Amino acid sequence: MAKVVIYCTATCPYCNMAKRLLDSKGASYESIDIGGDSKQWADLEAKTGRNTVPQIFIGDHHVGGFDDLSAADKRGEIDSLLNA
């Protein structure tokens, strides 16, 4: 299974929804809380072009946020990314 990384904050409801969706897929993931770390936040924004959480990576693929993850799941793309 591909490595999954979620950049999040402790109080973000969309982060929790993304984790629940991935849990429902049986995916394990690394959750990185960037809430109190302005350098990590700036690094993530430079890497993704976005300044919101969650930001989800499956393997080398930047999925995006929860809305992107949910839409990709509805299109049937998440399973193939997870199993790549």
N, CA, C and O atoms as CSV, one atom per row, in Angstrom:
chain,resi,resn,atom,element,x,y,z
A,1,MET,N,N,0.855,-1.184,0.000
A,1,MET,CA,C,0.000,0.000,0.000
A,1,MET,C,C,0.897,1.241,0.000
A,1,MET,O,O,1.941,1.265,0.652
A,2,ALA,N,N,0.479,2.259,-0.732
A,2,ALA,CA,C,1.243,3.500,-0.844
A,2,ALA,C,C,1.286,4.234,0.498
A,2,ALA,O,O,0.369,4.125,1.312
A,3,LYS,N,N,2.346,4.966,0.705
A,3,LYS,CA,C,2.478,5.782,1.912
A,3,LYS,C,C,1.508,6.966,1.809
A,3,LYS,O,O,1.422,7.625,0.773
A,4,VAL,N,N,0.787,7.219,2.896
A,4,VAL,CA,C,-0.167,8.320,2.943
A,4,VAL,C,C,0.266,9.274,4.053
A,4,VAL,O,O,0.546,8.858,5.177
A,5,VAL,N,N,0.313,10.562,3.713
A,5,VAL,CA,C,0.665,11.595,4.685
A,5,VAL,C,C,-0.425,12.656,4.669
A,5,VAL,O,O,-0.828,13.140,3.611
A,6,ILE,N,N,-0.895,13.008,5.865
A,6,ILE,CA,C,-1.902,14.054,6.007
A,6,ILE,C,C,-1.315,15.160,6.869
A,6,ILE,O,O,-0.944,14.931,8.020
A,7,TYR,N,N,-1.233,16.354,6.309
A,7,TYR,CA,C,-0.849,17.534,7.081
A,7,TYR,C,C,-2.134,18.132,7.624
A,7,TYR,O,O,-3.075,18.383,6.871
A,8,CYS,N,N,-2.174,18.361,8.928
A,8,CYS,CA,C,-3.427,18.754,9.559
A,8,CYS,C,C,-3.178,19.652,10.766
A,8,CYS,O,O,-2.040,19.980,11.101
A,9,THR,N,N,-4.269,20.035,11.403
A,9,THR,CA,C,-4.230,20.688,12.711
A,9,THR,C,C,-5.177,19.923,13.629
A,9,THR,O,O,-6.060,19.201,13.165
A,10,ALA,N,N,-4.986,20.088,14.925
A,10,ALA,CA,C,-5.756,19.326,15.904
A,10,ALA,C,C,-7.243,19.663,15.884
A,10,ALA,O,O,-8.064,18.810,16.222
A,11,THR,N,N,-7.608,20.873,15.500
A,11,THR,CA,C,-9.004,21.301,15.596
A,11,THR,C,C,-9.736,21.338,14.257
A,11,THR,O,O,-10.853,21.851,14.185
A,12,CYS,N,N,-9.143,20.814,13.218
A,12,CYS,CA,C,-9.721,20.895,11.868
A,12,CYS,C,C,-10.723,19.768,11.626
A,12,CYS,O,O,-10.340,18.599,11.607
A,13,PRO,N,N,-12.006,20.104,11.440
A,13,PRO,CA,C,-12.993,19.050,11.183
A,13,PRO,C,C,-12.784,18.357,9.835
A,13,PRO,O,O,-13.084,17.170,9.706
A,14,TYR,N,N,-12.280,19.068,8.840
A,14,TYR,CA,C,-12.031,18.452,7.540
A,14,TYR,C,C,-10.883,17.447,7.620
A,14,TYR,O,O,-10.872,16.448,6.901
A,15,CYS,N,N,-9.923,17.718,8.496
A,15,CYS,CA,C,-8.830,16.764,8.717
A,15,CYS,C,C,-9.396,15.467,9.279
A,15,CYS,O,O,-9.027,14.378,8.838
A,16,ASN,N,N,-10.294,15.587,10.253
A,16,ASN,CA,C,-10.907,14.401,10.853
A,16,ASN,C,C,-11.742,13.636,9.834
A,16,ASN,O,O,-11.741,12.405,9.840
A,17,MET,N,N,-12.450,14.337,8.963
A,17,MET,CA,C,-13.239,13.660,7.933
A,17,MET,C,C,-12.331,12.927,6.949
A,17,MET,O,O,-12.655,11.823,6.510
A,18,ALA,N,N,-11.202,13.531,6.601
A,18,ALA,CA,C,-10.253,12.879,5.701
A,18,ALA,C,C,-9.699,11.606,6.341
A,18,ALA,O,O,-9.567,10.578,5.677
A,19,LYS,N,N,-9.382,11.678,7.614
A,19,LYS,CA,C,-8.870,10.499,8.322
A,19,LYS,C,C,-9.929,9.407,8.369
A,19,LYS,O,O,-9.615,8.231,8.183
A,20,ARG,N,N,-11.171,9.780,8.614
A,20,ARG,CA,C,-12.251,8.781,8.641
A,20,ARG,C,C,-12.423,8.122,7.275
A,20,ARG,O,O,-12.623,6.910,7.195
A,21,LEU,N,N,-12.346,8.905,6.206
A,21,LEU,CA,C,-12.470,8.330,4.866
A,21,LEU,C,C,-11.337,7.339,4.625
A,21,LEU,O,O,-11.571,6.241,4.121
A,22,LEU,N,N,-10.116,7.719,4.980
A,22,LEU,CA,C,-8.977,6.818,4.784
A,22,LEU,C,C,-9.085,5.597,5.686
A,22,LEU,O,O,-8.725,4.494,5.277
A,23,ASP,N,N,-9.580,5.783,6.919
A,23,ASP,CA,C,-9.802,4.643,7.810
A,23,ASP,C,C,-10.783,3.661,7.181
A,23,ASP,O,O,-10.600,2.448,7.279
A,24,SER,N,N,-11.824,4.184,6.537
A,24,SER,CA,C,-12.831,3.316,5.916
A,24,SER,C,C,-12.239,2.502,4.768
A,24,SER,O,O,-12.772,1.457,4.397
A,25,LYS,N,N,-11.133,2.990,4.213
A,25,LYS,CA,C,-10.438,2.279,3.140
A,25,LYS,C,C,-9.405,1.296,3.686
A,25,LYS,O,O,-8.794,0.543,2.928
A,26,GLY,N,N,-9.213,1.309,5.004
A,26,GLY,CA,C,-8.197,0.454,5.612
A,26,GLY,C,C,-6.792,0.975,5.421
A,26,GLY,O,O,-5.825,0.232,5.582
A,27,ALA,N,N,-6.669,2.239,5.080
A,27,ALA,CA,C,-5.356,2.836,4.817
A,27,ALA,C,C,-4.721,3.304,6.118
A,27,ALA,O,O,-5.393,3.873,6.979
A,28,SER,N,N,-3.438,3.065,6.254
A,28,SER,CA,C,-2.704,3.662,7.362
A,28,SER,C,C,-2.077,4.951,6.833
A,28,SER,O,O,-1.809,5.081,5.639
A,29,TYR,N,N,-1.853,5.884,7.726
A,29,TYR,CA,C,-1.332,7.177,7.299
A,29,TYR,C,C,-0.523,7.805,8.417
A,29,TYR,O,O,-0.683,7.490,9.596
A,30,GLU,N,N,0.349,8.701,8.000
A,30,GLU,CA,C,1.106,9.516,8.939
A,30,GLU,C,C,0.402,10.859,9.021
A,30,GLU,O,O,0.183,11.516,8.004
A,31,SER,N,N,0.052,11.261,10.219
A,31,SER,CA,C,-0.621,12.537,10.436
A,31,SER,C,C,0.389,13.511,11.016
A,31,SER,O,O,0.971,13.251,12.069
A,32,ILE,N,N,0.601,14.625,10.338
A,32,ILE,CA,C,1.564,15.627,10.779
A,32,ILE,C,C,0.808,16.887,11.154
A,32,ILE,O,O,0.237,17.561,10.297
A,33,ASP,N,N,0.808,17.199,12.447
A,33,ASP,CA,C,0.114,18.381,12.960
A,33,ASP,C,C,1.025,19.597,12.786
A,33,ASP,O,O,2.074,19.701,13.421
A,34,ILE,N,N,0.601,20.512,11.914
A,34,ILE,CA,C,1.411,21.704,11.651
A,34,ILE,C,C,0.819,22.947,12.304
A,34,ILE,O,O,1.275,24.063,12.053
A,35,GLY,N,N,-0.188,22.755,13.135
A,35,GLY,CA,C,-0.917,23.878,13.721
A,35,GLY,C,C,-0.068,24.888,14.454
A,35,GLY,O,O,-0.328,26.088,14.364
A,36,GLY,N,N,0.932,24.441,15.171
A,36,GLY,CA,C,1.741,25.373,15.948
A,36,GLY,C,C,3.105,25.643,15.354
A,36,GLY,O,O,3.975,26.190,16.031
A,37,ASP,N,N,3.307,25.273,14.112
A,37,ASP,CA,C,4.637,25.368,13.503
A,37,ASP,C,C,4.563,26.199,12.219
A,37,ASP,O,O,4.235,25.677,11.153
A,38,SER,N,N,4.865,27.474,12.326
A,38,SER,CA,C,4.753,28.361,11.168
A,38,SER,C,C,5.724,27.989,10.050
A,38,SER,O,O,5.417,28.215,8.879
A,39,LYS,N,N,6.877,27.429,10.377
A,39,LYS,CA,C,7.824,27.023,9.340
A,39,LYS,C,C,7.273,25.847,8.541
A,39,LYS,O,O,7.328,25.853,7.311
A,40,GLN,N,N,6.738,24.832,9.236
A,40,GLN,CA,C,6.148,23.700,8.514
A,40,GLN,C,C,4.974,24.159,7.658
A,40,GLN,O,O,4.785,23.679,6.540
A,41,TRP,N,N,4.185,25.095,8.193
A,41,TRP,CA,C,3.031,25.613,7.447
A,41,TRP,C,C,3.516,26.306,6.164
A,41,TRP,O,O,2.966,26.085,5.085
A,42,ALA,N,N,4.543,27.139,6.296
A,42,ALA,CA,C,5.091,27.846,5.128
A,42,ALA,C,C,5.688,26.857,4.127
A,42,ALA,O,O,5.535,27.029,2.918
A,43,ASP,N,N,6.364,25.828,4.626
A,43,ASP,CA,C,6.936,24.816,3.740
A,43,ASP,C,C,5.840,24.071,2.978
A,43,ASP,O,O,5.977,23.796,1.785
A,44,LEU,N,N,4.751,23.748,3.681
A,44,LEU,CA,C,3.642,23.054,3.030
A,44,LEU,C,C,2.995,23.938,1.972
A,44,LEU,O,O,2.657,23.466,0.887
A,45,GLU,N,N,2.822,25.224,2.287
A,45,GLU,CA,C,2.237,26.148,1.314
A,45,GLU,C,C,3.128,26.275,0.080
A,45,GLU,O,O,2.629,26.339,-1.043
A,46,ALA,N,N,4.445,26.313,0.288
A,46,ALA,CA,C,5.368,26.388,-0.849
A,46,ALA,C,C,5.299,25.113,-1.689
A,46,ALA,O,O,5.421,25.163,-2.913
A,47,LYS,N,N,5.105,23.979,-1.030
A,47,LYS,CA,C,5.067,22.685,-1.722
A,47,LYS,C,C,3.758,22.480,-2.490
A,47,LYS,O,O,3.760,21.889,-3.570
A,48,THR,N,N,2.637,22.967,-1.935
A,48,THR,CA,C,1.325,22.671,-2.521
A,48,THR,C,C,0.655,23.859,-3.190
A,48,THR,O,O,-0.242,23.683,-4.014
A,49,GLY,N,N,1.086,25.073,-2.840
A,49,GLY,CA,C,0.410,26.266,-3.336
A,49,GLY,C,C,-0.878,26.557,-2.588
A,49,GLY,O,O,-1.651,27.424,-2.996
A,50,ARG,N,N,-1.116,25.849,-1.508
A,50,ARG,CA,C,-2.336,26.020,-0.717
A,50,ARG,C,C,-1.977,26.334,0.727
A,50,ARG,O,O,-0.932,25.917,1.226
A,51,ASN,N,N,-2.858,27.077,1.389
A,51,ASN,CA,C,-2.598,27.417,2.789
A,51,ASN,C,C,-3.723,26.918,3.702
A,51,ASN,O,O,-4.066,27.559,4.695
A,52,THR,N,N,-4.279,25.780,3.351
A,52,THR,CA,C,-5.343,25.172,4.136
A,52,THR,C,C,-4.962,23.742,4.496
A,52,THR,O,O,-4.097,23.133,3.866
A,53,VAL,N,N,-5.621,23.228,5.513
A,53,VAL,CA,C,-5.467,21.822,5.878
A,53,VAL,C,C,-6.835,21.168,5.819
A,53,VAL,O,O,-7.847,21.846,5.991
A,54,PRO,N,N,-6.885,19.895,5.584
A,54,PRO,CA,C,-5.747,18.999,5.408
A,54,PRO,C,C,-5.148,19.118,4.013
A,54,PRO,O,O,-5.798,19.574,3.071
A,55,GLN,N,N,-3.917,18.705,3.909
A,55,GLN,CA,C,-3.283,18.487,2.620
A,55,GLN,C,C,-2.829,17.037,2.640
A,55,GLN,O,O,-2.096,16.618,3.535
A,56,ILE,N,N,-3.265,16.286,1.658
A,56,ILE,CA,C,-3.117,14.840,1.660
A,56,ILE,C,C,-2.242,14.408,0.490
A,56,ILE,O,O,-2.434,14.834,-0.648
A,57,PHE,N,N,-1.283,13.556,0.804
A,57,PHE,CA,C,-0.400,12.977,-0.199
A,57,PHE,C,C,-0.549,11.465,-0.143
A,57,PHE,O,O,-0.490,10.869,0.933
A,58,ILE,N,N,-0.739,10.850,-1.292
A,58,ILE,CA,C,-0.731,9.395,-1.405
A,58,ILE,C,C,0.417,9.054,-2.331
A,58,ILE,O,O,0.382,9.348,-3.526
A,59,GLY,N,N,1.433,8.431,-1.763
A,59,GLY,CA,C,2.671,8.227,-2.509
A,59,GLY,C,C,3.236,9.601,-2.851
A,59,GLY,O,O,3.323,10.471,-1.984
A,60,ASP,N,N,3.614,9.797,-4.089
A,60,ASP,CA,C,4.125,11.094,-4.538
A,60,ASP,C,C,3.021,12.008,-5.049
A,60,ASP,O,O,3.291,13.141,-5.448
A,61,HIS,N,N,1.787,11.531,-5.042
A,61,HIS,CA,C,0.655,12.276,-5.597
A,61,HIS,C,C,0.031,13.191,-4.537
A,61,HIS,O,O,-0.382,12.729,-3.474
A,62,HIS,N,N,-0.033,14.485,-4.836
A,62,HIS,CA,C,-0.719,15.435,-3.953
A,62,HIS,C,C,-2.198,15.389,-4.303
A,62,HIS,O,O,-2.616,15.881,-5.352
A,63,VAL,N,N,-2.985,14.792,-3.417
A,63,VAL,CA,C,-4.425,14.686,-3.647
A,63,VAL,C,C,-5.089,16.037,-3.456
A,63,VAL,O,O,-5.973,16.410,-4.227
A,64,GLY,N,N,-4.672,16.774,-2.433
A,64,GLY,CA,C,-5.271,18.059,-2.088
A,64,GLY,C,C,-5.910,17.983,-0.729
A,64,GLY,O,O,-5.401,17.306,0.165
A,65,GLY,N,N,-7.026,18.673,-0.563
A,65,GLY,CA,C,-7.728,18.707,0.707
A,65,GLY,C,C,-8.821,17.654,0.781
A,65,GLY,O,O,-8.900,16.761,-0.063
A,66,PHE,N,N,-9.670,17.769,1.810
A,66,PHE,CA,C,-10.729,16.779,1.985
A,66,PHE,C,C,-11.682,16.743,0.806
A,66,PHE,O,O,-12.051,15.660,0.352
A,67,ASP,N,N,-12.091,17.896,0.299
A,67,ASP,CA,C,-13.013,17.915,-0.843
A,67,ASP,C,C,-12.410,17.190,-2.036
A,67,ASP,O,O,-13.106,16.462,-2.743
A,68,ASP,N,N,-11.111,17.389,-2.260
A,68,ASP,CA,C,-10.424,16.715,-3.363
A,68,ASP,C,C,-10.371,15.206,-3.129
A,68,ASP,O,O,-10.591,14.420,-4.050
A,69,LEU,N,N,-10.076,14.808,-1.887
A,69,LEU,CA,C,-10.021,13.391,-1.535
A,69,LEU,C,C,-11.382,12.732,-1.740
A,69,LEU,O,O,-11.476,11.650,-2.319
A,70,SER,N,N,-12.425,13.390,-1.264
A,70,SER,CA,C,-13.776,12.854,-1.377
A,70,SER,C,C,-14.193,12.723,-2.849
A,70,SER,O,O,-14.764,11.708,-3.249
A,71,ALA,N,N,-13.908,13.745,-3.640
A,71,ALA,CA,C,-14.254,13.708,-5.068
A,71,ALA,C,C,-13.486,12.602,-5.784
A,71,ALA,O,O,-14.052,11.888,-6.612
A,72,ALA,N,N,-12.204,12.459,-5.468
A,72,ALA,CA,C,-11.401,11.406,-6.092
A,72,ALA,C,C,-11.924,10.032,-5.685
A,72,ALA,O,O,-11.920,9.104,-6.493
A,73,ASP,N,N,-12.372,9.898,-4.447
A,73,ASP,CA,C,-12.945,8.631,-3.999
A,73,ASP,C,C,-14.227,8.328,-4.775
A,73,ASP,O,O,-14.443,7.189,-5.189
A,74,LYS,N,N,-15.070,9.324,-4.974
A,74,LYS,CA,C,-16.318,9.123,-5.722
A,74,LYS,C,C,-16.051,8.745,-7.174
A,74,LYS,O,O,-16.852,8.050,-7.800
A,75,ARG,N,N,-14.916,9.209,-7.708
A,75,ARG,CA,C,-14.532,8.845,-9.080
A,75,ARG,C,C,-13.832,7.479,-9.124
A,75,ARG,O,O,-13.508,6.985,-10.204
A,76,GLY,N,N,-13.601,6.873,-7.959
A,76,GLY,CA,C,-12.950,5.565,-7.899
A,76,GLY,C,C,-11.442,5.607,-8.016
A,76,GLY,O,O,-10.822,4.594,-8.340
A,77,GLU,N,N,-10.838,6.754,-7.760
A,77,GLU,CA,C,-9.393,6.911,-7.953
A,77,GLU,C,C,-8.563,6.592,-6.711
A,77,GLU,O,O,-7.385,6.259,-6.833
A,78,ILE,N,N,-9.147,6.687,-5.535
A,78,ILE,CA,C,-8.364,6.547,-4.305
A,78,ILE,C,C,-7.843,5.124,-4.136
A,78,ILE,O,O,-6.682,4.932,-3.773
A,79,ASP,N,N,-8.676,4.135,-4.393
A,79,ASP,CA,C,-8.224,2.743,-4.230
A,79,ASP,C,C,-7.000,2.438,-5.079
A,79,ASP,O,O,-6.064,1.787,-4.615
A,80,SER,N,N,-7.005,2.907,-6.321
A,80,SER,CA,C,-5.853,2.633,-7.189
A,80,SER,C,C,-4.611,3.385,-6.710
A,80,SER,O,O,-3.498,2.869,-6.820
A,81,LEU,N,N,-4.788,4.590,-6.184
A,81,LEU,CA,C,-3.638,5.318,-5.640
A,81,LEU,C,C,-3.080,4.598,-4.409
A,81,LEU,O,O,-1.866,4.468,-4.251
A,82,LEU,N,N,-3.977,4.136,-3.546
A,82,LEU,CA,C,-3.535,3.448,-2.336
A,82,LEU,C,C,-2.817,2.141,-2.649
A,82,LEU,O,O,-1.902,1.743,-1.928
A,83,ASN,N,N,-3.226,1.484,-3.707
A,83,ASN,CA,C,-2.647,0.176,-4.040
A,83,ASN,C,C,-1.512,0.255,-5.040
A,83,ASN,O,O,-1.019,-0.774,-5.501
A,84,ALA,N,N,-1.090,1.468,-5.383
A,84,ALA,CA,C,0.005,1.619,-6.357
A,84,ALA,C,C,1.338,1.237,-5.756
A,84,ALA,O,O,2.363,1.304,-6.435
